[in-house]
């Protein structure tokens, strides 16, 4: 049974939602990158305000009840619509259904974006590292298209690890589109750098993101010094194992974890999709 409601004739004529409940938003685009990964774009209610890097609850109505999970918003705060990047889990309560959406369907959108992967959670520095694996690249898809990111940092380094090279395509397209974007392209030119690695195939780089850090390969390829709390800041998003291991390496280098309430030298995100 398809739990997705039909398209509404006009995005401004959506059914009324409960005052504090999720809104109904229309699916605008869907792109399947691999048999495990897909991207979708939905309408953005005029009332929704968020900071680039935050996440929000996304879901569907299943058996008459809302089923919601946390998803990082993959579009910048200035975008008129909302992008999301998701895994497909065959038996996942939500993703098994969400992967079937098509343009014109509707999804549930929470009203309260939140999260720690925002620029204001970090103290000023020269260089910003965005460490990600898999769909953990999503919040950074928001941040690399935000002009403020380039106003705050001289170097913005997007590090993305995946199992297979095909899974790197989303990030590669993201960087190309960012550099071609009329709003941020000139700001990103010469500042945005993209480092990729795979763990289950041969590629230009092979191994975990943490291996690139530990061996110094990351810094050698970039032509920059190792991590330094005086010059470097970090953001981490991915699997729990990746987050914990990368966090340990940043702390070993002397960086101190921060939060929205108390900015520091690196931040992590613990919101996951299932």
Order of alpha helices (4+ residues) and beta strands (2+ residues): beta-beta-beta-beta-beta-alpha-beta-beta-alpha-alpha-beta-alpha-alpha-beta-alpha-alpha-beta-alpha-beta
